[in-house]
Amino acid sequence: MRRILVVTALGAVLIMGFAGAALAGSGAGAINLSFPIGARYNALGEAGTALSQDATSMWWNPGGLAFLPQREKDHDLHVMQSSLAEGLADDIGLYWAGYAAPAGSQGAWGVYFNYLDMGNQQATDENGQPIGEFSSYMFAIGANYGVRVHPKLGVGLGVKYFRDKLSDIIQDSAGGGSGDSFGVDLGLLWKVPAIRSNIGFAVANLGPDIKHVDADQSDPMPRKASLGIAFSVYHSEYMGLLLVGDYLAPLYKWDDDKDDYGFGLDLDQEEFGYGVEWNYLRALFVRFGYKSASYGDIRDTTFGFGVDMDPWTGQAITFDFASVPQARGLPKVTRLSFGYRF
């Protein structure tokens, strides 16, 4: 009974704290892998499948990593911090750090660390009396490789290991409050100069379910398929205007016969994201977007801005800010990114 009550309490905390598109009804585990990485792409309606070609492509589309060697400064470091429960819990946050570097002239490799701190929670017994506190976290480490198989076509592969600790109060011979799994990501990015566009496709988090107690109490990895486009509307020496759009659908679906989630394309839980980015001298950026997602009943705008210090200091240091919706009825959250190219 105690185990059930602790898990129930934890579930309530998670739903209240992370009631975003990744969690509010999805049924998937490893929710730290569901929050988009990079404040730039978050501000653009959480769309980056066809746009990201830096270290963040390890989250969006490993095919984008293949074009990193084409940049003048082809080593990339990216760090992001995100609040996840503003107004509900101040000790809950997401942290991501990644590094990417060339692997010859046709490809690149990268590694990253993803950590979700879920703070401290109070466990209670069947009478509602406190029985102790527990802390919870999730993390993932991953490695990616992308290569150009054609001057305008990049393909990529990523692998990751995931582990969580939901509660150390739960004691169970099968593992109790901790679980782990692994995942595989695949992606491609196609540049089409004739229409000034990029087209991207990726599948992510293909891996076995996460088992915490037994097979009947396991959660699927947040498997997904995404399709994106990025279109350069206008570009000159001084200014540029860019449009992006993403479509996403989960690759796990409820199976009534098995009374559990199975592999399948769930079009009833699709997501859309659109965005526009204006820049001045490729140094100052203003971004707006729109996000629509069944999970969390999201129909809301995103916005943000960024600055690249390279034109003024010769050091390619970037700062980006984004404001994104969590779920209907909850306040927006902020995501901050720091980048360094060298």
C-alpha positions in Angstrom: 0.0 0.0 0.0 2.8 2.4 0.8 4.4 1.8 -2.6 1.1 2.7 -4.3 0.6 5.8 -2.3 4.1 7.1 -2.9 3.7 6.5 -6.6 0.4 8.2 -6.6 1.8 11.2 -4.8 4.7 11.4 -7.3 2.3 11.2 -10.2 0.3 14.1 -8.9 3.5 16.2 -8.5 4.6 15.4 -12.0 1.3 16.2 -13.6 1.1 19.5 -11.7 4.8 20.3 -12.3 5.2 19.3 -15.9 1.7 19.6 -17.4 3.2 20.4 -20.8 2.9 18.8 -24.2 5.3 16.0 -23.3 3.5 14.8 -20.2 -0.1 15.8 -19.7 -1.8 12.6 -20.9 0.9 11.2 -23.1 1.6 8.1 -21.0 5.3 8.1 -22.0 8.2 7.9 -19.6 11.6 9.7 -19.9 9.9 13.0 -20.1 13.2 14.8 -20.0 13.7 13.7 -23.6 10.4 15.4 -24.6 11.2 19.0 -23.9 12.7 20.8 -27.0 16.3 21.9 -26.7 17.6 25.3 -27.7 15.9 28.6 -26.9 16.0 29.6 -30.6 13.8 26.8 -31.7 11.5 27.0 -28.7 10.8 30.6 -29.6 9.9 29.5 -33.1 6.9 27.5 -32.1 9.1 24.6 -30.9 10.1 23.9 -34.6 13.7 23.0 -35.5 13.7 19.6 -37.4 14.7 21.3 -40.7 16.7 24.2 -39.2 19.0 23.0 -36.5 22.6 22.3 -37.7 24.5 22.8 -34.5 24.9 20.8 -31.3 21.1 21.0 -30.7 20.6 18.9 -33.8 21.3 15.9 -31.5 17.8 16.5 -30.1 16.1 17.8 -33.3 17.5 15.8 -36.2 21.0 14.1 -36.2 21.0 14.6 -40.0 21.6 18.3 -39.4 24.9 17.5 -37.6 26.4 16.5 -41.0 26.5 20.2 -42.1 28.5 21.4 -39.1 31.9 21.2 -41.0 30.6 23.8 -43.5 30.6 26.5 -40.9 33.6 28.8 -40.5 33.7 28.0 -36.8 32.9 24.3 -36.8 33.1 23.4 -33.1 29.9 24.1 -31.2 29.0 24.1 -27.5 25.4 24.6 -26.3 23.9 24.8 -22.8 20.3 25.3 -22.0 18.4 25.8 -18.8 14.6 25.7 -18.5 12.1 26.3 -15.8 9.3 23.7 -15.9 6.9 24.6 -13.2 6.8 28.3 -12.8 4.3 29.3 -10.1 4.1 25.7 -8.8 7.6 24.5 -7.7 10.8 26.5 -7.9 13.2 23.5 -7.5 12.2 21.8 -10.8 14.3 22.4 -13.8 15.7 21.0 -17.0 19.4 21.2 -17.9 21.1 20.3 -21.2 24.7 20.5 -22.4 26.1 19.3 -25.7 29.2 19.6 -27.7 29.7 18.9 -31.5 32.9 18.8 -33.6 33.8 17.9 -37.2 34.7 14.3 -38.1 36.5 15.0 -41.4 35.1 17.3 -44.1 31.8 15.4 -44.6 30.5 14.8 -41.1 30.5 15.5 -37.4 30.1 13.9 -34.1 28.6 15.1 -30.8 27.8 14.2 -27.2 25.3 15.6 -24.7 24.0 15.3 -21.2 20.3 15.9 -20.3 19.2 16.2 -16.7 15.8 16.8 -15.2 15.8 17.8 -11.5 12.3 17.1 -10.2 13.1 18.5 -6.7 11.9 17.2 -3.4 8.4 15.8 -2.6 6.6 14.7 0.5 5.3 11.1 0.7 2.2 10.3 2.7 0.6 7.1 4.0 -3.0 5.9 3.5 -4.1 8.4 6.2 -2.5 11.3 4.6 0.3 11.5 7.2 3.8 12.4 6.1 6.2 9.4 6.0 9.2 11.2 4.6 10.6 13.2 1.7 12.1 11.9 -1.5 13.9 13.5 -4.4 13.5 12.6 -8.0 15.5 13.1 -11.2 16.0 11.8 -14.7 19.1 11.9 -16.9 20.2 10.8 -20.4 23.6 10.7 -22.0 24.0 10.4 -25.8 26.3 10.4 -28.8 25.5 11.2 -32.4 27.2 11.1 -35.8 26.0 12.8 -39.0 27.5 12.6 -42.5 26.8 14.1 -45.9 26.0 11.3 -48.4 25.4 14.0 -51.0 26.5 17.7 -51.0 22.9 18.6 -50.0 21.8 15.6 -48.0 22.9 14.7 -44.5 22.0 11.6 -42.5 22.5 11.0 -38.9 22.4 8.4 -36.1 22.2 8.9 -32.4 22.2 6.5 -29.4 21.4 7.3 -25.8 21.1 5.8 -22.3 18.3 6.9 -20.0 17.9 6.4 -16.2 15.6 7.9 -13.6 15.1 7.8 -9.9 11.5 8.5 -9.0 11.7 7.6 -5.3 14.1 5.9 -2.9 11.2 5.3 -0.5 9.8 2.7 -2.8 11.4 -0.6 -1.9 10.8 -3.4 -4.4 12.8 -6.5 -5.4 12.2 -5.6 -9.1 13.8 -2.2 -8.9 11.3 0.0 -7.1 11.6 3.6 -7.8 14.3 3.5 -10.5 14.4 2.4 -14.1 16.5 2.7 -17.2 16.4 2.2 -21.0 18.2 3.2 -24.2 17.1 4.8 -27.4 18.1 5.3 -31.0 17.6 8.4 -33.1 17.6 8.6 -37.0 17.3 11.6 -39.2 18.0 13.3 -42.5 18.3 16.9 -43.7 17.9 17.8 -47.3 18.9 21.3 -48.6 17.0 22.5 -51.6 18.6 25.7 -52.9 16.1 26.0 -55.8 13.4 26.9 -53.3 15.7 28.3 -50.6 14.5 25.6 -48.2 15.6 22.8 -45.9 13.5 19.7 -45.4 14.1 17.5 -42.4 12.7 14.2 -41.1 13.6 12.4 -37.9 12.5 9.6 -35.6 13.7 9.6 -32.0 13.8 7.5 -28.8 13.3 4.1 -30.5 13.9 1.8 -27.6 12.4 -0.6 -25.0 9.9 0.4 -22.3 11.1 1.7 -19.0 10.3 -0.8 -16.2 10.1 0.5 -12.6 8.4 -2.4 -10.8 7.4 -5.0 -13.3 6.5 -5.3 -17.0 2.9 -4.4 -16.2 4.0 -1.1 -14.7 6.3 0.0 -17.5 6.2 3.2 -19.6 7.1 3.6 -23.2 10.0 5.8 -24.3 8.7 9.0 -25.8 9.1 7.7 -29.4 8.2 10.2 -32.1 8.4 11.0 -35.8 8.8 14.6 -36.9 8.8 16.4 -40.3 10.0 19.9 -40.8 10.7 22.7 -43.3 12.7 25.9 -43.1 12.3 28.6 -45.8 14.5 31.6 -46.3 12.0 34.3 -47.3 14.5 37.1 -47.6 18.3 37.5 -47.1 20.6 40.4 -47.6 23.8 41.8 -46.2 21.9 43.5 -43.4 18.7 41.6 -42.7 17.1 38.2 -43.1 13.6 36.7 -42.7 13.1 32.9 -42.0 10.0 30.8 -41.7 9.9 27.3 -40.1 7.3 24.7 -39.5 7.3 21.2 -37.8 4.8 18.4 -37.6 5.2 15.7 -34.9 3.3 12.5 -34.0 4.1 10.0 -31.3 5.3 6.5 -32.2 3.5 4.8 -29.3 -0.2 4.1 -29.3 -2.6 2.6 -26.8 -3.5 -1.1 -27.6 -6.9 -2.0 -26.1 -6.2 -5.7 -26.6 -3.0 -5.6 -24.6 -4.2 -2.9 -22.2 -0.9 -1.2 -22.7 1.0 1.0 -25.1 2.5 -0.5 -28.2 4.4 0.7 -31.2 2.3 2.7 -33.6 1.8 6.2 -35.2 -0.8 8.0 -33.1 -2.2 10.7 -35.4 -4.8 11.6 -32.7 -2.0 13.2 -30.6 -0.2 15.1 -33.4 1.6 18.4 -32.8 2.3 21.5 -35.0 4.7 24.3 -34.6 5.3 27.4 -36.7 7.7 30.3 -36.4 9.2 33.3 -38.0 12.7 34.8 -37.3 13.9 38.2 -38.3 17.6 39.1 -37.9 19.7 42.2 -38.3 23.4 41.6 -39.4 23.0 38.0 -38.3 23.6 39.3 -34.8 20.3 40.5 -33.4 17.3 38.1 -33.6 13.6 38.5 -32.9 11.4 35.4 -33.0 7.7 34.6 -32.8 5.8 31.3 -33.2 2.7 29.3 -32.5 2.3 25.9 -30.9 -0.6 23.4 -31.2 -0.5 20.2 -29.2 -3.2 17.7 -28.0 -1.1 16.9 -24.9 -1.7 19.7 -22.5 -4.4 21.2 -24.8 -1.9 23.8 -26.0 -3.0 26.4 -28.6 -0.7 29.3 -27.8 2.1 31.6 -29.0 5.8 31.5 -28.4 8.3 34.3 -28.6 11.9 35.1 -27.9 15.1 36.9 -29.0 18.8 36.3 -29.4 22.1 38.0 -29.8 25.3 36.8 -31.4 28.4 38.6 -30.2 30.6 37.6 -33.2 30.3 40.8 -35.3 31.3 43.0 -32.4 33.8 40.9 -30.4 35.1 38.3 -32.9 33.9 35.7 -30.4 30.9 33.7 -31.5 29.1 33.7 -28.2 25.3 33.6 -28.4 22.6 34.2 -25.9 18.9 33.2 -26.6 15.7 33.6 -24.6 12.3 31.9 -25.2 8.9 32.0 -23.6 6.8 28.9 -24.3 3.5 27.5 -23.1 3.3 24.5 -20.6 -0.3 23.6 -20.9 -3.7 25.3 -21.0 -4.3 27.3 -17.8 -0.7 27.3 -16.7 1.7 30.2 -17.0 4.4 30.1 -19.7 7.9 29.1 -18.9 11.3 30.5 -19.9 14.2 28.8 -21.6 17.7 30.3 -21.7 20.5 29.1 -24.0 24.2 29.9 -24.2 26.2 28.9 -27.2 29.9 29.2 -28.2 31.3 28.5 -31.7 35.0 28.2 -32.2 
